[in-house]
């Protein structure tokens, strides 16, 4: 079966998290993604806990399915080679600081002179326009400014960021979607465009989607820190005999099913608890009833009881427990594959499952310059002596 994006070539100049994860999504569905990094490799190869190869485990997961070349974009010769690649490609993806984009010829005007149909996917901290265009930033900066950190964590504790960089990864997904929209438009019109996605926009956009800004505008509500409790319904983490469990009693139907299976149906007539809103407001009183019921049981016992009654619940897993979850392996969110220089590694699979156009993981992450010969000779028509000279001159 052919991959749906197999006729699309992406020149990936991005580093770290958002850009590389975006291009890996496109690569999953067949796009030829060529990661371009400086001679010797870029710094994000080594950011985080490292594999025996010297590359970080995170880097390996975000670069599977990609080809890798080295190129000095700041040299005239390297820039000329990059322009040859742009002529033969569909998408350029980059996340350089705005001050460097024009300097490196990564602005849309420069690229369209080379290839009028090119799509430029540009990821930045604050976007290509607006009052903060020249500022730099990372995921936690966007979390902080969006207001999300102010209501994350427990009451009385400092504002808290999420350890999983949701802004980075959401930006990657938005950008991949934007590239697909741009490709669809180009199919119809033969016209390229800029896909401009910023960390700040994504962070604030997701806070807005949750209704939090509107709550403030119309009601003056500023979300408090509630720990693991929901502001809308009674849902929280509880300590069982042998671990922790999360129970969500959102909506009246689930609440009544829980009361029945827990043997505390008398609470159904208690006016303090007859709606989601009241159950949140009176959560301290409710804790005094729910907590003893949980404390007497193991996590497995609780899950067995509640799942039979379709009450949402889950063990709060350690990383060790989560890694071994049957669901991850049967759905191939994780699967074992070989990576050069590392061996067999549990690797991120294809998250989006499409019945007619499934994605596929075809190869591990590239070592530094692994595909120089393939790309420069096969795509651009260079000779062996050309590559030797380019390497000698520090261009690749």
C-alpha positions in Angstrom: 0.0 0.0 0.0 1.3 3.4 -1.0 1.8 6.0 1.7 -0.4 9.1 1.2 2.4 11.6 1.5 5.1 9.7 -0.4 5.3 12.3 -3.2 6.0 15.1 -0.7 9.6 16.2 0.3 10.2 18.2 3.5 13.4 20.0 4.2 13.5 20.0 8.0 15.8 22.6 9.5 14.1 22.5 12.9 15.6 21.5 16.2 14.6 20.4 19.7 10.9 19.5 20.1 8.1 21.2 18.2 9.6 21.2 14.7 11.1 17.7 14.8 7.9 16.2 16.2 5.9 18.0 13.4 8.1 16.5 10.7 8.0 13.1 12.3 4.2 13.1 11.9 4.5 13.9 8.2 7.2 11.3 7.8 4.9 8.7 9.4 2.5 9.1 6.5 5.2 8.8 3.9 6.7 12.2 3.4 10.4 12.2 2.6 11.8 14.2 5.5 15.4 15.4 5.1 16.7 16.7 8.4 19.4 19.3 7.8 21.9 19.9 10.6 25.3 21.6 10.9 28.4 19.6 10.1 29.1 17.4 13.2 25.4 17.5 14.2 23.1 19.9 16.0 22.9 20.4 19.7 19.5 18.8 20.1 21.0 15.4 19.4 22.5 15.5 22.9 19.7 17.3 24.9 18.5 14.9 27.6 19.4 11.5 28.8 21.7 9.9 26.2 21.8 6.6 24.4 25.2 4.8 23.9 25.4 6.5 20.5 25.6 9.9 22.2 22.2 10.9 20.9 19.4 11.5 23.4 16.6 8.9 23.7 14.1 11.7 23.0 16.0 12.7 19.8 15.9 9.1 18.6 12.1 9.0 19.0 11.5 12.3 17.2 13.8 11.5 14.2 12.7 8.0 13.3 11.6 7.8 9.6 13.8 10.7 8.6 16.9 11.0 6.4 19.8 13.1 7.7 22.3 15.4 6.0 24.8 17.9 7.2 25.1 21.4 5.7 26.6 24.7 6.7 23.7 27.1 5.9 25.8 30.1 7.0 28.3 29.6 4.2 27.7 30.9 0.6 28.3 27.4 -0.8 26.0 25.8 1.8 23.3 28.3 1.1 23.6 27.5 -2.7 23.2 23.8 -2.0 20.2 24.5 0.2 18.6 26.5 -2.6 19.0 23.5 -4.9 17.2 21.4 -2.3 14.4 23.9 -2.1 13.9 23.7 -5.9 13.2 20.0 -5.6 11.1 20.1 -2.4 7.5 20.9 -1.3 7.9 22.1 2.3 10.6 23.9 4.3 10.1 23.5 8.0 12.1 25.7 10.4 12.0 27.1 13.9 14.9 29.6 14.0 14.6 32.8 15.9 12.9 35.5 13.8 16.1 37.6 13.7 17.9 34.7 12.0 15.2 33.7 9.4 15.9 36.5 7.0 19.7 36.3 7.5 19.6 32.6 6.5 17.2 33.1 3.6 14.4 31.4 5.3 11.8 34.1 4.7 9.0 33.4 2.2 10.0 36.0 -0.3 13.5 34.5 -0.6 12.2 30.9 -0.9 9.5 31.7 -3.5 12.1 33.2 -5.8 13.6 29.7 -5.8 10.4 27.7 -5.8 7.1 29.5 -6.3 5.1 26.5 -5.0 7.1 26.1 -1.8 5.3 25.9 1.5 7.2 27.5 4.4 6.2 26.1 7.8 7.6 28.5 10.4 7.5 27.8 14.1 8.5 30.6 16.5 8.0 31.7 20.1 5.6 34.6 19.2 4.9 34.4 15.5 6.0 36.3 12.4 3.9 39.4 13.3 2.8 41.2 16.4 4.4 43.2 19.3 6.6 40.3 20.5 7.9 39.2 17.1 11.6 39.5 18.1 11.3 37.8 21.5 12.6 34.3 22.0 11.0 31.6 24.2 10.4 27.9 24.9 7.5 25.8 26.0 7.5 26.9 29.7 7.7 30.5 28.7 4.5 30.0 26.7 2.9 28.1 29.6 3.7 30.9 31.9 2.4 33.8 29.8 -0.8 32.0 28.8 -1.9 31.8 32.5 -1.9 28.0 32.5 0.7 27.8 35.2 -1.3 30.1 37.5 -4.0 27.5 38.1 -1.8 24.4 37.8 -0.6 22.7 41.0 -1.9 22.6 44.6 -3.3 25.6 46.6 -0.6 27.6 48.2 2.2 26.1 46.0 4.1 28.1 43.4 2.6 28.4 39.9 3.5 25.1 38.3 4.3 24.1 34.7 3.4 20.7 33.2 6.4 18.4 33.0 5.2 17.1 29.6 5.8 20.1 27.2 2.3 20.2 25.9 2.9 23.6 24.2 5.7 22.2 22.1 3.9 19.0 21.1 0.6 20.8 20.4 2.5 23.3 18.3 3.9 20.4 16.3 0.5 18.9 15.7 -1.0 22.3 14.7 1.9 22.9 12.3 1.5 19.4 10.7 -2.2 20.2 10.3 -1.3 23.6 8.7 1.1 21.9 6.3 -1.7 19.5 5.2 -4.0 22.5 4.7 -1.4 24.3 2.6 -0.7 21.2 0.5 -4.4 20.8 -0.1 -4.6 24.4 -1.2 -1.5 24.0 -3.4 -3.1 21.0 -5.1 -6.0 23.2 -6.2 -4.1 26.4 -7.0 -0.3 25.6 -7.5 0.3 28.4 -5.0 2.5 28.0 -1.9 2.1 29.9 1.4 3.4 30.4 4.9 2.2 28.3 7.8 2.9 30.6 10.8 2.5 28.8 14.2 3.8 30.1 17.5 4.2 28.6 20.9 2.5 31.6 22.5 -0.5 31.4 20.2 -0.9 27.7 20.8 -0.7 28.0 24.6 -3.1 30.8 24.8 -5.3 29.2 22.2 -5.7 26.0 24.2 -6.4 28.0 27.4 -9.1 29.9 25.4 -10.6 26.7 24.0 -11.1 25.6 27.6 -13.2 28.7 28.2 -10.9 30.1 30.8 -10.5 33.6 29.3 -14.2 33.9 28.7 -15.0 32.9 32.3 -12.8 35.8 33.4 -14.2 38.3 30.9 -17.9 37.6 31.6 -17.8 36.4 35.3 -14.6 37.7 36.7 -13.6 34.1 37.5 -9.9 33.5 37.9 -9.2 29.7 38.1 -7.8 28.7 41.5 -5.2 25.9 42.0 -7.1 22.7 42.7 -4.4 20.1 42.5 -5.9 17.1 40.7 -9.5 18.1 41.4 -11.6 19.3 38.5 -13.3 22.7 38.8 -16.4 21.3 37.1 -17.0 17.9 38.8 -15.8 15.7 41.6 -12.7 14.0 40.2 -9.5 13.5 42.1 -6.6 11.1 43.0 -7.0 8.9 46.0 -4.6 6.7 48.0 -5.7 3.0 48.0 -4.1 0.3 50.1 -1.3 -0.4 47.6 -1.1 2.7 45.4 -2.9 5.6 43.9 -6.1 5.7 41.8 -7.9 8.4 39.9 -11.7 8.4 40.0 -13.8 10.8 37.9 -17.4 11.1 39.1 -18.4 13.6 36.4 -22.1 13.8 35.5 -25.1 12.6 37.4 -25.4 9.2 35.8 -21.8 8.2 36.7 -22.3 9.6 40.2 -25.4 7.5 40.8 -23.7 4.4 39.4 -20.8 5.0 41.8 -23.1 5.4 44.8 -24.8 2.1 44.0 -21.7 0.0 43.5 -20.0 1.7 46.5 -23.0 0.9 48.7 -23.6 4.5 49.7 -26.8 5.2 47.8 -28.1 7.4 50.7 -26.0 10.2 49.3 -28.2 10.4 46.3 -30.8 12.2 48.4 -28.3 14.6 50.0 -28.9 18.1 48.6 -25.2 18.9 49.1 -24.3 16.5 46.3 -27.2 16.6 43.8 -25.2 18.2 41.0 -21.7 18.4 39.6 -21.4 22.0 40.8 -22.5 21.2 44.3 -20.2 18.2 44.5 -17.3 20.4 43.7 -18.4 23.1 46.1 -18.8 20.5 48.9 -15.8 18.4 48.0 -14.3 18.4 51.4 -17.5 16.9 52.9 -17.6 14.3 50.1 -13.9 13.4 50.6 -14.8 12.3 54.1 -17.1 9.6 52.6 -15.2 8.6 49.4 -11.7 8.5 50.9 -12.5 5.8 53.6 -14.1 3.6 50.9 -11.0 3.8 48.7 -8.5 3.3 51.5 -9.9 -0.1 52.4 -9.3 -1.5 49.0 -6.4 -2.2 46.6 -6.1 -0.4 43.3 -7.0 -3.6 41.4 -10.1 -4.1 43.6 -11.3 -0.5 43.0 -10.8 -0.7 39.3 -12.5 -4.1 39.0 -15.5 -2.7 41.0 -15.8 0.6 39.1 -15.1 -0.6 35.6 -18.0 -3.1 35.8 -20.3 -0.1 36.4 -18.7 2.1 33.8 -17.3 4.6 36.3 -14.2 6.2 34.8 -11.1 5.3 36.9 -7.5 4.4 36.4 -4.4 3.4 38.3 -2.0 6.3 38.6 0.9 4.6 37.0 4.6 5.0 37.5 6.6 5.2 34.3 7.5 1.6 34.8 3.9 0.6 35.0 2.9 2.8 32.1 5.6 1.5 29.9 4.4 -2.1 30.4 0.7 -1.2 29.7 -0.7 -3.7 27.2 -2.6 -1.0 25.4 0.5 0.9 24.3 2.0 -2.3 22.7 -1.1 -3.7 21.1 -1.9 -0.3 19.6 1.8 0.1 18.6 2.1 3.4 20.3 5.3 1.8 21.4 7.1 -0.9 19.4 10.6 -2.3 19.3 12.8 -1.4 16.3 16.5 -1.2 15.5 18.3 2.1 15.5 21.8 2.5 14.2 24.4 2.8 16.9 21.8 1.9 19.6 20.2 -1.4 18.8 16.6 -2.3 19.6 14.7 0.5 21.3 11.0 0.9 22.3 10.1 3.6 19.8 7.1 6.0 19.3 4.8 4.5 16.7 2.1 6.1 14.6 -0.5 7.8 16.9 -3.1 8.5 14.2 -4.7 5.3 12.9 -6.1 5.6 9.4 -7.8 2.6 7.8 -7.1 3.5 4.2 -3.9 5.5 4.5 -2.1 4.1 7.5 1.2 5.5 8.6 4.3 3.4 9.0 7.6 3.5 10.8 10.2 2.5 8.2 13.6 3.4 9.7 15.3 4.6 12.9 16.7 8.0 13.4 19.6 9.0 11.2 23.2 9.3 12.5 25.0 12.6 11.7 25.2 13.0 7.9 24.0 9.4 7.3 22.3 10.3 4.1 24.7 12.8 2.7 25.7 10.6 -0.2 22.1 9.5 -0.9 20.7 13.1 -1.0 23.6 15.0 -2.5 24.4 12.4 -5.2 20.9 11.0 -5.8 18.8 14.1 -5.5 21.3 16.9 -6.5 23.5 14.9 -8.9 26.8 15.6 -7.1 29.9 13.4 -7.7 32.1 11.6 -5.2 34.8 14.3 -5.7 32.3 17.0 -5.0 31.3 15.5 -1.7 35.0 15.0 -0.7 35.6 18.7 -1.4 32.5 19.8 0.4 33.5 17.8 3.4 37.0 19.1 3.3 35.8 22.7 3.2 33.4 22.1 6.2 30.3 22.6 4.1 28.8 19.2 4.9 
